[in-house]
Amino acid sequence: MTLPAARLLAAGVTLRYGDRPVAADLTVGVPDGSFTVIVGPNACGKSTLLRAFARLLRPTAGQVLLDGERIATLPARQLARRMGLLPQSSTAPEGITVADLVARGRYPHQGLLRQWSPEDRRIVCDAMTATNVEALADRFVDELSGGQRQRVWLAMAIAQQTPLLLLDEPTTFLDIAHQVEVLDLCARLRREQGRTLVAVLHDLNQAARYATHLIALRDGAVVAEGPPGEIVTADLVRRVFDLPCQVVPDPQTGTPLVVPLAPR
């Protein structure tokens, strides 16, 4: 089998939780420099695939490759310099401030010969500004709202300054204005800094608007993948989500816009 060219690649992987299979012989890749979004119905394997990409879940068969190297063999610090992760749910240490938590994103870049520097401080400040949490710098994380905490964790992932960033439902807990803010930021990270991003999203219209590469999953298998403008059709939405709909151009971006059909 010829494997697709990809920055991050799951090659023939079988994924399971205990005795429960989630995906079998799954091959799917993330193009370099893309904003790849994984979509699909609940329990289809979206977050499971992301966990395998992040080395949080070990495949029982097949392998995950990062830049052609088996991710399972990479030292933890080296991996942390190449890949950042915003998990679906995170717990901060008790009594830690926002600034201190975001600063932890710089830990993989430090060591015996490289300690905290003015450059690290600048990067942390820039990450907090980008996620609009700089005013919260001295607040304790555990006293923030869910939406504020989500943006703080995103700031930490951005401060890690990895060329590859994985985001598991990054818009969770956010109101619509902050959802757009976060996704706009992700698009800028790809466009202006050349980062490769992979996100799990529930909102298909947001995915179609922001993704450069879309992966549609159902029952642990890829139904379609490619640019949203090429693959998002009424037939695809029906096959993936069992949703009758019409797909029209978004009046602002021209990207596919899914409009559910009214019940008869």
C-alpha positions as CSV (number, residue, x, y, z in Angstrom):
1,M,0.0,0.0,0.0
2,T,1.3,3.5,-0.9
3,L,0.9,5.7,2.1
4,P,-0.2,9.3,1.6
5,A,2.4,12.1,2.0
6,A,1.6,13.7,5.4
7,R,3.2,15.6,8.3
8,L,1.4,13.3,10.7
9,L,0.2,9.9,9.6
10,A,-1.8,7.1,11.1
11,A,-0.8,4.1,9.0
12,G,-3.1,1.0,9.2
13,V,-3.8,1.6,12.9
14,T,-6.3,-0.3,15.0
15,L,-7.5,1.6,18.0
16,R,-9.5,0.3,21.0
17,Y,-10.3,1.0,24.6
18,G,-9.9,-2.2,26.5
19,D,-12.0,-4.8,24.6
20,R,-14.0,-2.2,22.7
21,P,-12.8,-1.6,19.1
22,V,-13.0,2.0,17.8
23,A,-11.2,1.8,14.5
24,A,-9.5,-1.0,12.5
25,D,-6.8,-0.7,9.8
26,L,-7.3,3.1,9.6
27,T,-5.0,5.1,7.4
28,V,-5.3,8.8,7.4
29,G,-2.8,11.7,7.2
30,V,-2.5,15.4,8.0
31,P,-1.0,17.5,5.2
32,D,2.0,19.7,6.2
33,G,0.9,23.3,6.7
34,S,-2.8,22.5,6.8
35,F,-5.5,23.3,9.2
36,T,-7.0,19.8,9.3
37,V,-10.4,19.4,11.1
38,I,-11.8,16.0,12.0
39,V,-15.6,15.8,12.0
40,G,-18.2,13.1,12.5
41,P,-21.1,12.0,14.8
42,N,-20.7,11.3,18.5
43,A,-18.6,8.2,19.3
44,C,-17.2,7.9,15.7
45,G,-13.6,8.0,16.8
46,K,-12.7,11.6,16.4
47,S,-11.0,12.2,19.7
48,T,-9.7,8.7,19.7
49,L,-7.8,9.4,16.5
50,L,-6.5,12.6,18.0
51,R,-5.3,10.8,21.1
52,A,-3.4,8.3,18.9
53,F,-1.8,11.2,17.0
54,A,-0.8,12.7,20.3
55,R,0.7,9.4,21.6
56,L,-1.9,9.3,24.4
57,L,-3.4,6.1,23.0
58,R,-1.1,3.3,21.7
59,P,-2.5,1.5,18.6
60,T,-2.8,-2.3,18.9
61,A,-1.8,-2.6,15.3
62,G,-0.2,-0.2,12.8
63,Q,1.8,2.9,13.7
64,V,1.7,6.7,13.9
65,L,4.4,8.6,12.1
66,L,5.6,12.1,12.7
67,D,7.7,13.5,9.8
68,G,8.3,9.9,8.8
69,E,9.5,8.8,12.2
70,R,7.6,6.4,14.5
71,I,6.1,8.6,17.2
72,A,6.3,5.8,19.7
73,T,10.1,5.9,19.6
74,L,10.6,9.7,20.1
75,P,11.9,10.9,23.5
76,A,9.2,12.8,25.4
77,R,11.0,16.2,25.5
78,Q,11.7,16.0,21.7
79,L,8.1,15.2,21.0
80,A,7.0,18.1,23.2
81,R,9.1,20.5,21.1
82,R,7.5,19.3,17.9
83,M,3.9,18.7,18.9
84,G,1.6,20.7,21.3
85,L,-1.8,19.4,22.6
86,L,-4.9,21.1,23.9
87,P,-6.8,18.1,25.4
88,Q,-10.6,17.9,25.7
89,S,-10.4,18.5,29.4
90,S,-7.5,19.7,31.6
91,T,-6.9,20.1,35.3
92,A,-4.6,22.8,36.5
93,P,-2.6,22.4,39.7
94,E,-4.3,24.1,42.7
95,G,-3.3,27.6,43.3
96,I,-1.6,28.3,40.0
97,T,-2.0,31.6,38.3
98,V,-2.8,32.1,34.6
99,A,0.7,33.5,33.9
100,D,2.4,30.5,35.6
101,L,0.3,28.0,33.7
102,V,0.9,29.6,30.3
103,A,4.6,29.7,31.2
104,R,4.6,25.9,31.5
105,G,4.4,25.8,27.7
106,R,8.0,26.8,27.7
107,Y,9.3,23.9,29.8
108,P,10.1,21.6,26.8
109,H,12.6,24.3,25.6
110,Q,14.5,24.6,28.8
111,G,17.2,22.5,30.4
112,L,20.4,22.6,32.4
113,L,22.0,24.9,29.8
114,R,18.9,27.0,28.9
115,Q,16.9,28.5,31.7
116,W,14.0,31.0,31.7
117,S,14.9,34.0,29.4
118,P,13.4,37.4,28.3
119,E,12.5,35.6,25.1
120,D,10.4,33.1,27.0
121,R,8.6,35.9,28.8
122,R,7.9,37.6,25.5
123,I,6.5,34.4,24.0
124,V,4.2,33.8,27.0
125,C,3.0,37.4,26.9
126,D,2.3,37.1,23.2
127,A,0.4,33.9,23.7
128,M,-1.8,35.5,26.4
129,T,-2.5,38.5,24.2
130,A,-3.4,36.3,21.2
131,T,-6.0,34.4,23.3
132,N,-7.2,37.6,25.1
133,V,-6.3,36.4,28.6
134,E,-3.5,38.9,29.4
135,A,-5.9,40.8,31.9
136,L,-6.2,37.5,33.8
137,A,-2.5,36.9,34.2
138,D,-2.5,37.2,38.0
139,R,-5.8,35.4,38.6
140,F,-5.9,31.8,39.8
141,V,-6.9,29.4,37.1
142,D,-9.4,27.5,39.4
143,E,-11.4,30.6,39.9
144,L,-12.0,31.3,36.2
145,S,-15.1,30.4,34.1
146,G,-14.9,27.4,31.8
147,G,-14.5,29.6,28.8
148,Q,-11.7,31.6,30.3
149,R,-9.9,28.4,31.4
150,Q,-10.2,27.0,27.8
151,R,-8.5,30.1,26.4
152,V,-5.8,29.9,29.1
153,W,-5.0,26.3,28.1
154,L,-4.9,27.3,24.5
155,A,-2.4,30.1,25.4
156,M,-0.2,27.5,27.1
157,A,-0.3,25.3,23.9
158,I,0.6,28.3,21.7
159,A,3.4,29.3,24.1
160,Q,4.9,25.9,23.5
161,Q,5.6,27.1,19.9
162,T,5.5,23.7,18.3
163,P,5.3,23.4,14.5
164,L,2.3,21.0,15.0
165,L,-0.6,21.7,17.3
166,L,-3.4,19.3,18.2
167,L,-6.7,20.7,19.5
168,D,-9.5,18.5,20.9
169,E,-12.7,20.4,20.8
170,P,-11.0,23.8,21.3
171,T,-14.3,25.7,21.3
172,T,-15.8,23.8,24.2
173,F,-17.3,26.1,26.9
174,L,-16.9,29.2,24.6
175,D,-19.7,31.5,23.5
176,I,-20.1,32.1,19.7
177,A,-17.9,35.2,19.8
178,H,-15.0,33.5,21.5
179,Q,-15.4,30.4,19.2
180,V,-14.9,32.6,16.2
181,E,-12.0,34.4,17.9
182,V,-10.2,31.0,18.7
183,L,-10.8,29.7,15.2
184,D,-9.6,32.9,13.6
185,L,-6.5,32.6,15.7
186,C,-5.9,29.0,14.6
187,A,-6.3,30.2,10.9
188,R,-3.7,32.9,11.5
189,L,-1.2,30.5,13.1
190,R,-1.3,28.4,10.0
191,R,-1.3,31.3,7.5
192,E,1.2,33.6,9.2
193,Q,3.5,31.2,11.1
194,G,3.2,28.1,8.9
195,R,2.1,25.9,11.7
196,T,0.2,22.6,11.0
197,L,-3.0,22.3,13.1
198,V,-5.3,19.4,13.7
199,A,-8.6,20.0,15.5
200,V,-11.7,18.0,16.4
201,L,-14.8,20.1,15.9
202,H,-18.5,19.3,16.3
203,D,-19.8,22.2,14.3
204,L,-19.7,21.2,10.6
205,N,-20.2,24.7,9.3
206,Q,-17.3,26.0,11.4
207,A,-15.2,23.1,10.2
208,A,-16.0,23.9,6.5
209,R,-15.3,27.6,7.0
210,Y,-11.9,27.2,8.6
211,A,-10.4,23.9,7.6
212,T,-8.0,23.6,4.6
213,H,-8.3,19.8,4.9
214,L,-11.3,18.0,6.3
215,I,-11.5,14.4,7.6
216,A,-15.1,13.0,7.9
217,L,-15.3,9.9,10.1
218,R,-18.1,7.5,10.8
219,D,-17.8,4.2,12.9
220,G,-14.0,4.6,13.0
221,A,-13.6,4.8,9.2
222,V,-12.9,7.7,6.9
223,V,-15.9,8.4,4.8
224,A,-14.2,11.3,2.9
225,E,-11.2,13.6,3.2
226,G,-10.0,16.7,1.3
227,P,-10.7,20.4,0.9
228,P,-14.2,21.2,2.3
229,G,-15.3,22.8,-0.9
230,E,-14.7,19.5,-2.7
231,I,-16.1,17.0,-0.3
232,V,-18.9,18.7,1.7
233,T,-22.1,17.8,-0.1
234,A,-25.6,16.9,1.0
235,D,-24.9,13.3,0.2
236,L,-21.8,13.3,2.5
237,V,-23.7,14.9,5.4
238,R,-26.5,12.3,5.0
239,R,-23.9,9.5,5.0
240,V,-22.0,10.8,8.0
241,F,-24.6,12.4,10.1
242,D,-27.9,10.9,8.8
243,L,-29.0,14.5,8.3
244,P,-31.1,15.6,5.3
245,C,-29.8,19.0,4.3
246,Q,-29.1,21.4,1.5
247,V,-25.5,22.7,1.0
248,V,-25.2,26.3,-0.2
249,P,-22.3,28.7,-0.4
250,D,-21.6,30.7,2.8
251,P,-22.5,34.3,1.9
252,Q,-19.3,35.6,3.6
253,T,-16.7,33.1,2.6
254,G,-18.1,31.0,-0.2
255,T,-17.3,27.8,1.8
256,P,-20.0,25.1,2.1
257,L,-22.8,25.9,4.4
258,V,-25.0,23.1,5.6
259,V,-28.7,24.0,6.0
260,P,-30.9,21.2,7.6
261,L,-34.1,20.6,5.8
262,A,-37.3,21.5,7.6
263,P,-39.4,18.6,8.7
264,R,-42.4,17.9,6.5
